[in-house]
Amino acid sequence: MKYTQLDIPDIILIQPQVFGDHRGFFMETFRDDEFNLKVTHKKNISSVTFVQDNHSKSSQGILRGLHYQIKKPQGKLVRVISGEVFDVAVDIRKSSPFFGKWTGATLSAENKKMLWIPPGFAHGFYVLSQDAEFTYKCTDYYAPEHERHILWNDPSIAIDWPIIPGTSPILSQKDEHGSTLGNAEVFA
């Protein structure tokens, strides 16, 4: 697998090696030994352990995010197994030189790329295809009492979402009522 740091160096785009022919394809989507070597290298952490896998399906135009857990923060290894999304991570670690900055990547079943988002980031995605199935491994369990939301369109973050022209994103009620970054609980 190829590991590439994005604009925020803690966010890593992962491109698996795909072996394919007229019958289909094969690829490894996760190897603990390789992942931990590449992700923890020079990051002052010993290893990453995943405890929960999630799978969601969303229709075109749905925007989920920006979500995080203030206690029991989750690192996420995300990928799309059907369709295409624009995936975003926002650094909400006050001590980081990248605090309030975002980075993103297009993930699709076709490009097979994955994104590593460590704890300390808010996460969201926007569905570009007719529908998309999204899977992710988490480093801690879902804890709804600690879940927080930052507005997807907070002007202080200014995410350049590729919203389909002539439409508005479809949001959940909790995402419609997220906090601005300035009012959000963030990490030290």
MDAnalysis code that builds the backbone (N, CA, C; Angstrom):
import MDAnalysis as mda
import numpy as np

u = mda.Universe.empty(564, n_residues=188, atom_resindex=np.repeat(np.arange(188), 3), trajectory=True)
u.add_TopologyAttr("name", ["N", "CA", "C"] * 188)
u.add_TopologyAttr("resid", np.arange(1, 189))
u.add_TopologyAttr("resname", ["MET", "LYS", "TYR", "THR", "GLN", "LEU", "ASP", "ILE", "PRO", "ASP", "ILE", "ILE", "LEU", "ILE", "GLN", "PRO", "GLN", "VAL", "PHE", "GLY", "ASP", "HIS", "ARG", "GLY", "PHE", "PHE", "MET", "GLU", "THR", "PHE", "ARG", "ASP", "ASP", "GLU", "PHE", "ASN", "LEU", "LYS", "VAL", "THR", "HIS", "LYS", "LYS", "ASN", "ILE", "SER", "SER", "VAL", "THR", "PHE", "VAL", "GLN", "ASP", "ASN", "HIS", "SER", "LYS", "SER", "SER", "GLN", "GLY", "ILE", "LEU", "ARG", "GLY", "LEU", "HIS", "TYR", "GLN", "ILE", "LYS", "LYS", "PRO", "GLN", "GLY", "LYS", "LEU", "VAL", "ARG", "VAL", "ILE", "SER", "GLY", "GLU", "VAL", "PHE", "ASP", "VAL", "ALA", "VAL", "ASP", "ILE", "ARG", "LYS", "SER", "SER", "PRO", "PHE", "PHE", "GLY", "LYS", "TRP", "THR", "GLY", "ALA", "THR", "LEU", "SER", "ALA", "GLU", "ASN", "LYS", "LYS", "MET", "LEU", "TRP", "ILE", "PRO", "PRO", "GLY", "PHE", "ALA", "HIS", "GLY", "PHE", "TYR", "VAL", "LEU", "SER", "GLN", "ASP", "ALA", "GLU", "PHE", "THR", "TYR", "LYS", "CYS", "THR", "ASP", "TYR", "TYR", "ALA", "PRO", "GLU", "HIS", "GLU", "ARG", "HIS", "ILE", "LEU", "TRP", "ASN", "ASP", "PRO", "SER", "ILE", "ALA", "ILE", "ASP", "TRP", "PRO", "ILE", "ILE", "PRO", "GLY", "THR", "SER", "PRO", "ILE", "LEU", "SER", "GLN", "LYS", "ASP", "GLU", "HIS", "GLY", "SER", "THR", "LEU", "GLY", "ASN", "ALA", "GLU", "VAL", "PHE", "ALA"])
u.atoms.positions = np.array([
    [0.843, -1.181, 0.000],
    [0.000, 0.000, 0.000],
    [0.882, 1.236, 0.000],
    [0.371, 2.271, -0.607],
    [1.075, 3.550, -0.642],
    [0.400, 4.483, 0.367],
    [1.202, 5.110, 1.245],
    [0.713, 6.014, 2.281],
    [1.193, 7.426, 1.962],
    [0.238, 8.373, 1.804],
    [0.582, 9.744, 1.439],
    [-0.016, 10.709, 2.449],
    [0.834, 11.546, 3.054],
    [0.335, 12.567, 3.973],
    [-0.352, 13.660, 3.160],
    [-1.486, 14.154, 3.665],
    [-2.189, 15.247, 2.996],
    [-1.704, 16.587, 3.558],
    [-2.437, 17.661, 3.262],
    [-2.040, 19.009, 3.708],
    [-1.846, 19.078, 5.213],
    [-2.650, 18.352, 5.951],
    [-2.464, 18.195, 7.391],
    [-1.750, 16.853, 7.531],
    [-0.490, 16.841, 7.923],
    [0.322, 15.619, 7.849],
    [-0.207, 14.410, 8.613],
    [-1.039, 14.601, 9.636],
    [-1.583, 13.462, 10.376],
    [-2.678, 12.726, 9.604],
    [-3.213, 13.349, 8.572],
    [-4.228, 12.718, 7.731],
    [-3.504, 12.022, 6.585],
    [-3.755, 10.719, 6.447],
    [-2.998, 9.920, 5.486],
    [-3.942, 9.259, 4.491],
    [-3.671, 9.484, 3.201],
    [-4.393, 8.840, 2.119],
    [-3.679, 7.531, 1.805],
    [-4.426, 6.456, 1.763],
    [-3.854, 5.131, 1.557],
    [-4.372, 4.565, 0.245],
    [-3.447, 4.162, -0.612],
    [-3.796, 3.565, -1.902],
    [-3.348, 2.108, -1.891],
    [-4.303, 1.177, -1.824],
    [-3.913, -0.233, -1.823],
    [-3.431, -0.683, -3.195],
    [-2.643, -1.733, -3.194],
    [-2.222, -2.347, -4.441],
    [-3.338, -3.300, -4.867],
    [-3.823, -3.115, -6.094],
    [-4.941, -3.902, -6.595],
    [-4.429, -4.859, -7.662],
    [-4.781, -6.123, -7.518],
    [-4.419, -7.144, -8.497],
    [-5.696, -7.542, -9.219],
    [-5.766, -7.271, -10.520],
    [-6.993, -7.554, -11.239],
    [-6.756, -8.148, -12.610],
    [-7.774, -8.809, -13.085],
    [-7.787, -9.324, -14.451],
    [-9.251, -9.433, -14.879],
    [-9.505, -10.167, -15.958],
    [-10.862, -10.267, -16.494],
    [-11.856, -10.889, -15.509],
    [-11.379, -11.552, -14.466],
    [-12.250, -12.199, -13.483],
    [-12.673, -11.263, -12.360],
    [-11.949, -10.150, -12.153],
    [-12.232, -9.241, -11.050],
    [-10.939, -8.720, -10.449],
    [-10.900, -8.554, -9.144],
    [-9.695, -8.024, -8.494],
    [-9.562, -8.589, -7.092],
    [-8.365, -8.386, -6.537],
    [-8.059, -8.717, -5.145],
    [-7.201, -7.591, -4.597],
    [-7.444, -7.218, -3.342],
    [-6.586, -6.240, -2.671],
    [-6.674, -6.462, -1.174],
    [-5.602, -6.129, -0.474],
    [-5.632, -6.084, 0.978],
    [-6.150, -4.707, 1.366],
    [-7.095, -4.662, 2.309],
    [-7.623, -3.364, 2.753],
    [-7.058, -2.949, 4.104],
    [-6.431, -3.885, 4.796],
    [-5.824, -3.541, 6.079],
    [-4.830, -4.618, 6.475],
    [-3.652, -4.170, 6.909],
    [-2.627, -5.035, 7.506],
    [-2.133, -4.318, 8.744],
    [-2.372, -4.879, 9.900],
    [-2.004, -4.245, 11.155],
    [-0.522, -3.877, 11.204],
    [0.352, -4.802, 10.813],
    [1.790, -4.542, 10.909],
    [2.219, -3.369, 10.026],
    [1.759, -3.356, 8.798],
    [2.132, -2.277, 7.871],
    [1.487, -0.954, 8.268],
    [0.190, -0.988, 8.586],
    [-0.527, 0.225, 8.966],
    [0.138, 0.887, 10.166],
    [0.404, 0.123, 11.199],
    [0.998, 0.693, 12.401],
    [2.410, 1.199, 12.164],
    [3.166, 0.556, 11.313],
    [4.497, 1.042, 10.979],
    [4.415, 2.391, 10.264],
    [3.525, 2.511, 9.279],
    [3.420, 3.734, 8.474],
    [2.737, 4.874, 9.226],
    [1.714, 4.564, 10.004],
    [0.918, 5.605, 10.664],
    [1.559, 6.100, 11.941],
    [2.198, 5.219, 12.702],
    [2.764, 5.628, 13.987],
    [4.194, 6.133, 13.862],
    [4.824, 5.922, 12.729],
    [6.214, 6.337, 12.526],
    [6.378, 7.834, 12.806],
    [7.211, 8.168, 13.781],
    [7.509, 9.558, 14.175],
    [6.286, 10.329, 14.678],
    [5.260, 9.631, 15.187],
    [4.063, 10.307, 15.671],
    [3.921, 10.225, 17.190],
    [4.920, 9.662, 17.875],
    [4.894, 9.525, 19.330],
    [3.718, 8.704, 19.842],
    [3.262, 7.746, 19.039],
    [2.270, 6.788, 19.508],
    [2.793, 5.392, 19.193],
    [2.454, 4.446, 20.049],
    [3.023, 3.109, 19.880],
    [2.286, 2.287, 18.833],
    [0.958, 2.305, 18.851],
    [0.210, 1.560, 17.848],
    [-1.247, 1.997, 17.857],
    [-1.938, 1.637, 16.796],
    [-3.360, 1.908, 16.652],
    [-4.082, 0.571, 16.706],
    [-5.134, 0.515, 17.515],
    [-5.956, -0.683, 17.609],
    [-7.390, -0.315, 17.234],
    [-7.989, -1.112, 16.363],
    [-9.380, -0.885, 15.973],
    [-10.290, -1.806, 16.779],
    [-11.432, -1.251, 17.240],
    [-12.348, -2.010, 18.089],
    [-13.755, -2.126, 17.509],
    [-14.050, -1.365, 16.459],
    [-15.407, -1.366, 15.915],
    [-15.347, -1.076, 14.427],
    [-16.141, -1.802, 13.640],
    [-16.299, -1.532, 12.210],
    [-17.722, -1.047, 11.975],
    [-17.877, -0.033, 11.103],
    [-19.193, 0.522, 10.776],
    [-19.388, 0.505, 9.263],
    [-20.652, 0.468, 8.849],
    [-21.008, 0.445, 7.433],
    [-22.267, 1.275, 7.279],
    [-22.230, 2.271, 6.387],
    [-23.419, 3.087, 6.156],
    [-23.679, 3.211, 4.660],
    [-24.917, 3.483, 4.327],
    [-25.311, 3.731, 2.942],
    [-26.056, 5.052, 2.914],
    [-25.726, 5.883, 1.931],
    [-26.358, 7.194, 1.800],
    [-26.621, 7.481, 0.334],
    [-27.637, 8.304, 0.075],
    [-27.991, 8.693, -1.287],
    [-27.251, 9.960, -1.706],
    [-27.274, 10.216, -3.001],
    [-26.612, 11.396, -3.564],
    [-27.103, 12.668, -2.881],
    [-26.166, 13.553, -2.586],
    [-26.493, 14.839, -1.989],
    [-26.535, 14.842, -0.475],
    [-26.437, 13.676, 0.141],
    [-26.429, 13.627, 1.611],
    [-25.054, 14.033, 2.115],
    [-25.052, 14.892, 3.116],
    [-23.822, 15.314, 3.774],
    [-23.918, 14.880, 5.228],
    [-22.937, 14.123, 5.668],
    [-22.879, 13.675, 7.066],
    [-21.661, 14.338, 7.708],
    [-21.882, 15.051, 8.801],
    [-20.762, 15.672, 9.491],
    [-21.057, 17.113, 9.830],
    [-20.144, 17.636, 10.499],
    [-18.826, 17.187, 10.935],
    [-18.937, 16.603, 12.333],
    [-18.599, 15.343, 12.495],
    [-18.803, 14.614, 13.742],
    [-17.489, 14.297, 14.448],
    [-17.567, 14.201, 15.767],
    [-16.440, 13.732, 16.585],
    [-16.966, 13.399, 17.970],
    [-16.170, 12.706, 18.750],
    [-16.506, 12.416, 20.146],
    [-15.492, 13.123, 21.025],
    [-15.967, 13.992, 21.912],
    [-15.067, 14.788, 22.748],
    [-14.398, 13.927, 23.817],
    [-15.101, 12.920, 24.315],
    [-14.498, 11.903, 25.182],
    [-14.598, 10.612, 24.401],
    [-13.656, 9.717, 24.615],
    [-13.576, 8.490, 23.811],
    [-13.402, 8.841, 22.332],
    [-12.455, 9.745, 22.006],
    [-12.277, 10.146, 20.605],
    [-11.917, 8.947, 19.729],
    [-12.421, 8.994, 18.522],
    [-12.211, 7.890, 17.591],
    [-11.259, 8.282, 16.470],
    [-10.292, 7.415, 16.218],
    [-9.561, 7.454, 14.963],
    [-10.360, 6.613, 13.989],
    [-10.355, 6.991, 12.706],
    [-11.157, 6.269, 11.715],
    [-10.326, 5.976, 10.470],
    [-10.439, 4.742, 10.003],
    [-9.879, 4.347, 8.710],
    [-11.084, 4.136, 7.806],
    [-11.287, 5.050, 6.848],
    [-12.519, 5.085, 6.061],
    [-12.262, 4.695, 4.609],
    [-13.282, 4.055, 4.017],
    [-13.220, 3.727, 2.590],
    [-14.628, 3.584, 2.044],
    [-14.750, 3.703, 0.739],
    [-16.024, 3.578, 0.044],
    [-16.004, 2.268, -0.728],
    [-17.058, 1.452, -0.554],
    [-17.099, 0.173, -1.259],
    [-18.101, 0.179, -2.412],
    [-18.908, 1.234, -2.493],
    [-19.850, 1.407, -3.599],
    [-20.097, 2.898, -3.748],
    [-19.934, 3.428, -4.970],
    [-20.183, 4.842, -5.203],
    [-18.980, 5.720, -4.940],
    [-19.251, 7.009, -4.637],
    [-18.183, 7.993, -4.489],
    [-18.594, 9.075, -3.492],
    [-17.654, 9.465, -2.632],
    [-17.888, 10.543, -1.674],
    [-16.685, 11.487, -1.662],
    [-16.944, 12.704, -1.196],
    [-15.875, 13.640, -0.858],
    [-15.768, 13.603, 0.652],
    [-14.617, 13.159, 1.156],
    [-14.406, 12.928, 2.576],
    [-13.527, 14.031, 3.161],
    [-13.883, 14.522, 4.356],
    [-13.216, 15.684, 4.949],
    [-12.845, 15.424, 6.406],
    [-11.675, 15.924, 6.803],
    [-11.246, 15.925, 8.204],
    [-10.866, 17.352, 8.582],
    [-11.295, 17.776, 9.772],
    [-10.987, 19.113, 10.292],
    [-10.213, 18.945, 11.590],
    [-9.061, 19.575, 11.679],
    [-8.222, 19.508, 12.876],
    [-8.851, 20.369, 13.965],
    [-9.248, 19.726, 15.067],
    [-9.845, 20.475, 16.183],
    [-9.021, 20.280, 17.456],
    [-7.697, 20.161, 17.280],
    [-6.759, 20.085, 18.406],
    [-6.181, 21.481, 18.606],
    [-6.574, 22.145, 19.686],
    [-6.146, 23.532, 19.949],
    [-4.635, 23.710, 19.866],
    [-3.875, 22.693, 20.280],
    [-2.415, 22.790, 20.305],
    [-1.765, 22.560, 18.941],
    [-2.549, 22.200, 17.950],
    [-2.003, 21.890, 16.625],
    [-1.790, 23.155, 15.797],
    [-0.708, 23.202, 15.015],
    [-0.530, 24.333, 14.104],
    [-1.575, 24.340, 12.984],
    [-2.326, 23.251, 12.852],
    [-3.348, 23.139, 11.813],
    [-4.767, 23.292, 12.372],
    [-4.881, 23.763, 13.611],
    [-6.188, 23.918, 14.243],
    [-7.133, 24.719, 13.342],
    [-8.337, 24.178, 13.123],
    [-9.349, 24.853, 12.312],
    [-9.166, 24.676, 10.817],
    [-8.143, 23.967, 10.414],
    [-7.897, 23.719, 8.977],
    [-8.536, 22.397, 8.584],
    [-8.828, 22.259, 7.315],
    [-9.430, 21.035, 6.806],
    [-8.624, 20.496, 5.634],
    [-8.808, 19.224, 5.389],
    [-8.269, 18.584, 4.202],
    [-9.270, 17.533, 3.775],
    [-9.241, 17.170, 2.512],
    [-10.216, 16.205, 2.030],
    [-9.714, 15.441, 0.823],
    [-10.443, 14.383, 0.486],
    [-10.099, 13.550, -0.663],
    [-11.366, 12.889, -1.190],
    [-11.368, 12.617, -2.475],
    [-12.453, 11.850, -3.070],
    [-12.131, 10.375, -2.907],
    [-13.057, 9.660, -2.295],
    [-12.930, 8.218, -2.094],
    [-14.030, 7.552, -2.902],
    [-13.681, 6.472, -3.593],
    [-14.693, 5.791, -4.395],
    [-14.401, 4.304, -4.477],
    [-15.431, 3.562, -4.871],
    [-15.243, 2.128, -5.115],
    [-14.254, 1.935, -6.254],
    [-14.250, 2.870, -7.186],
    [-13.354, 2.754, -8.335],
    [-11.896, 3.024, -7.973],
    [-11.617, 4.113, -7.234],
    [-10.207, 4.431, -6.932],
    [-9.675, 3.639, -5.738],
    [-10.569, 3.079, -4.923],
    [-10.221, 2.194, -3.803],
    [-9.322, 2.830, -2.742],
    [-9.241, 4.163, -2.731],
    [-8.420, 4.858, -1.737],
    [-9.112, 4.847, -0.383],
    [-8.298, 4.934, 0.668],
    [-8.788, 4.997, 2.040],
    [-8.178, 6.223, 2.710],
    [-8.789, 6.661, 3.781],
    [-8.282, 7.818, 4.505],
    [-8.169, 7.471, 5.985],
    [-6.995, 7.761, 6.571],
    [-6.774, 7.610, 8.009],
    [-6.983, 8.969, 8.649],
    [-7.939, 9.021, 9.594],
    [-8.250, 10.236, 10.342],
    [-8.035, 9.908, 11.818],
    [-6.970, 10.417, 12.427],
    [-6.698, 10.065, 13.823],
    [-7.642, 10.782, 14.795],
    [-7.652, 10.357, 16.061],
    [-8.432, 11.083, 17.065],
    [-8.003, 12.558, 17.086],
    [-8.954, 13.439, 17.409],
    [-8.663, 14.869, 17.460],
    [-9.156, 15.622, 16.238],
    [-9.875, 14.933, 15.369],
    [-10.392, 15.539, 14.147],
    [-11.899, 15.362, 14.072],
    [-12.580, 16.362, 13.500],
    [-13.986, 16.213, 13.130],
    [-14.005, 15.633, 11.726],
    [-15.024, 14.829, 11.431],
    [-15.068, 14.100, 10.166],
    [-16.437, 14.266, 9.507],
    [-16.429, 14.336, 8.190],
    [-17.678, 14.384, 7.439],
    [-17.463, 13.938, 6.011],
    [-18.576, 13.641, 5.332],
    [-18.477, 13.313, 3.911],
    [-19.751, 13.707, 3.183],
    [-19.609, 13.906, 1.866],
    [-20.697, 14.303, 0.980],
    [-20.774, 13.294, -0.149],
    [-21.975, 12.779, -0.427],
    [-22.152, 11.733, -1.432],
    [-22.295, 12.354, -2.821],
    [-21.365, 11.978, -3.703],
    [-21.344, 12.489, -5.071],
    [-22.095, 11.594, -6.061],
    [-22.110, 10.297, -5.820],
    [-22.735, 9.334, -6.736],
    [-24.218, 9.146, -6.389],
    [-24.917, 8.353, -7.198],
    [-26.339, 8.081, -6.963],
    [-26.581, 7.605, -5.529],
    [-25.718, 6.746, -5.050],
    [-25.674, 6.368, -3.643],
    [-24.262, 5.875, -3.356],
    [-23.960, 5.699, -2.090],
    [-22.614, 5.257, -1.706],
    [-22.694, 4.434, -0.435],
    [-21.856, 3.412, -0.384],
    [-21.696, 2.637, 0.838],
    [-20.311, 2.931, 1.374],
    [-20.279, 3.258, 2.651],
    [-19.109, 3.798, 3.321],
    [-18.799, 2.893, 4.509],
    [-17.570, 2.406, 4.621],
    [-17.187, 1.580, 5.763],
    [-16.031, 2.237, 6.491],
    [-15.976, 2.018, 7.786],
    [-14.846, 2.558, 8.534],
    [-14.578, 1.771, 9.799],
    [-13.280, 1.661, 10.086],
    [-12.790, 1.035, 11.301],
    [-12.574, 2.152, 12.314],
    [-12.920, 1.899, 13.590],
    [-12.798, 2.919, 14.635],
    [-11.888, 2.440, 15.757],
    [-11.160, 3.382, 16.350],
    [-10.248, 3.057, 17.441],
    [-10.918, 3.078, 18.809],
    [-12.154, 3.552, 18.896],
    [-12.907, 3.488, 20.140],
    [-14.367, 3.268, 19.785],
    [-15.150, 2.872, 20.780],
    [-16.551, 2.557, 20.561],
    [-17.378, 3.835, 20.425],
    [-18.469, 3.729, 19.684],
    [-19.406, 4.838, 19.561],
    [-19.994, 5.140, 20.928],
    [-19.944, 6.402, 21.323],
    [-20.467, 6.852, 22.615],
    [-21.332, 8.083, 22.360],
    [-22.639, 7.885, 22.107],
    [-23.499, 9.007, 21.706],
    [-23.521, 10.159, 22.697],
    [-23.305, 9.872, 23.983],
    [-23.303, 10.956, 24.968],
    [-22.111, 11.895, 24.812],
    [-21.086, 11.466, 24.093],
    [-19.896, 12.294, 23.872],
    [-19.799, 12.822, 22.441],
    [-20.792, 12.479, 21.608],
    [-20.759, 12.927, 20.221],
    [-21.036, 14.426, 20.135],
    [-20.276, 15.093, 19.290],
    [-20.436, 16.521, 19.057],
    [-20.495, 16.759, 17.547],
    [-20.997, 17.950, 17.162],
    [-21.174, 18.284, 15.748],
    [-20.741, 19.711, 15.503],
    [-19.971, 19.898, 14.461],
    [-19.609, 21.237, 13.995],
    [-20.329, 21.452, 12.672],
    [-20.830, 22.643, 12.460],
    [-21.558, 22.956, 11.227],
    [-20.704, 22.670, 9.996],
    [-21.301, 21.981, 9.047],
    [-20.627, 21.615, 7.805],
    [-20.184, 22.835, 7.011],
    [-20.893, 23.957, 7.179],
    [-20.610, 25.168, 6.400],
    [-20.093, 26.310, 7.271],
    [-19.439, 25.986, 8.379],
    [-18.870, 27.013, 9.263],
    [-17.915, 27.881, 8.435],
    [-18.173, 29.186, 8.331],
    [-17.317, 30.051, 7.503],
    [-15.885, 30.168, 8.015],
    [-15.660, 29.908, 9.313],
    [-14.280, 29.994, 9.815],
    [-13.437, 28.816, 9.332],
    [-14.080, 27.711, 8.965],
    [-13.360, 26.560, 8.415],
    [-13.315, 26.645, 6.897],
    [-14.425, 27.046, 6.287],
    [-14.534, 27.280, 4.841],
    [-14.176, 26.059, 3.992],
    [-14.849, 24.951, 4.271],
    [-14.633, 23.742, 3.467],
    [-15.196, 23.976, 2.072],
    [-14.434, 23.593, 1.070],
    [-14.850, 23.725, -0.323],
    [-15.558, 22.428, -0.751],
    [-16.777, 22.244, -0.247],
    [-17.553, 21.050, -0.573],
    [-17.936, 21.078, -2.055],
    [-17.860, 19.963, -2.767],
    [-18.260, 19.925, -4.178],
    [-19.772, 19.665, -4.308],
    [-20.563, 20.593, -3.778],
    [-22.020, 20.446, -3.781],
    [-22.512, 20.428, -5.232],
    [-23.400, 19.502, -5.521],
    [-23.954, 19.385, -6.871],
    [-24.673, 20.685, -7.204],
    [-24.337, 21.315, -8.346],
    [-24.940, 22.612, -8.704],
    [-26.472, 22.566, -8.679],
    [-27.044, 23.624, -8.140],
    [-28.494, 23.758, -8.085],
    [-29.150, 22.977, -6.965],
    [-28.336, 22.424, -6.048],
    [-28.894, 21.654, -4.932],
    [-28.343, 22.182, -3.610],
    [-28.976, 21.756, -2.550],
    [-28.459, 21.976, -1.196],
    [-28.205, 20.599, -0.606],
    [-27.209, 20.475, 0.257],
    [-26.968, 19.163, 0.852],
    [-28.139, 18.719, 1.728],
    [-28.342, 17.424, 1.788],
    [-29.374, 16.847, 2.636],
    [-28.712, 16.511, 3.966],
    [-29.246, 17.099, 5.045],
    [-28.631, 16.994, 6.370],
    [-29.567, 16.335, 7.365],
    [-28.985, 15.698, 8.375],
    [-29.785, 15.229, 9.510],
    [-30.103, 16.442, 10.376],
    [-31.056, 16.272, 11.268],
    [-31.417, 17.358, 12.167],
    [-30.233, 17.768, 13.040],
    [-29.479, 16.776, 13.540],
    [-28.347, 17.122, 14.404],
    [-27.257, 17.861, 13.618],
    [-27.079, 17.530, 12.339],
    [-26.071, 18.235, 11.549],
    [-26.513, 19.652, 11.198],
    [-27.806, 19.855, 11.043],
    [-28.329, 21.209, 10.787],
    [-28.073, 22.137, 11.972],
    [-27.988, 21.567, 13.167],
    [-27.881, 22.372, 14.389],
    [-26.516, 22.230, 15.072],
    [-25.481, 21.926, 14.297],
    [-24.147, 21.828, 14.863],
    [-23.643, 23.167, 15.371],
    [-22.541, 23.129, 16.077],
    [-21.905, 24.346, 16.607],
    [-20.948, 24.929, 15.579],
    [-20.655, 26.191, 15.727],
    [-19.540, 26.761, 14.989],
    [-18.265, 26.306, 15.692],
    [-17.149, 26.319, 14.993],
    [-15.886, 25.929, 15.616],
    [-15.604, 26.794, 16.835],
    [-15.906, 28.080, 16.746],
    [-15.653, 28.990, 17.862],
    [-16.439, 28.661, 19.123],
    [-17.579, 27.980, 18.968],
    [-18.409, 27.607, 20.115],
    [-18.330, 26.135, 20.475],
    [-17.557, 25.367, 19.718],
    [-17.509, 23.919, 19.902],
    [-16.527, 23.527, 21.001],
    [-16.826, 22.394, 21.641],
    [-15.860, 21.772, 22.534],
    [-14.781, 21.156, 21.645],
    [-13.538, 21.480, 21.917],
    [-12.432, 20.953, 21.107],
    [-11.408, 20.289, 22.008],
    [-10.409, 19.694, 21.383],
    [-9.343, 19.007, 22.127],
    [-8.236, 19.983, 22.488],
    [-7.551, 19.717, 23.581],
    [-6.454, 20.586, 24.050],
    [-5.316, 20.627, 23.049],
])
